Amino acid sequence: MSVLLERETLAADLLAQAIKATFERRGMAVPAELPVGLTDEFAHVRSADQAAAPEMQ
């Protein structure tokens, strides 16, 4: 998500609506906290490091 937002011009409110709609279509609750996979930290860690770090899973 971080990389997408860095490279593209997106309206934050439109993106939030799209994410919410995706969760609703899947019958899932929108998480109260940002999932680890959508954080800046996760986006900037190498793939091999992500697989090795339990807190990143």
Contacts in CASP RR format, 6 or more apart in sequence:
PFRMAT RR
TARGET T0000
AUTHOR 0000-0000-0000
METHOD contacts of the structure
MODEL  1
MSVLLERETLAADLLAQAIKATFERRGMAVPAELPVGLTDEFAHVRSADQ
AAAPEMQ
1 37 0 8 1.000
1 38 0 8 1.000
1 39 0 8 1.000
1 43 0 8 1.000
2 38 0 8 1.000
2 39 0 8 1.000
2 40 0 8 1.000
2 42 0 8 1.000
2 43 0 8 1.000
2 44 0 8 1.000
3 43 0 8 1.000
4 10 0 8 1.000
5 15 0 8 1.000
19 30 0 8 1.000
20 30 0 8 1.000
23 29 0 8 1.000
23 30 0 8 1.000
24 30 0 8 1.000
36 42 0 8 1.000
36 55 0 8 1.000
36 56 0 8 1.000
36 57 0 8 1.000
37 43 0 8 1.000
37 56 0 8 1.000
42 50 0 8 1.000
42 56 0 8 1.000
45 53 0 8 1.000
45 56 0 8 1.000
49 56 0 8 1.000
50 56 0 8 1.000
50 57 0 8 1.000
END
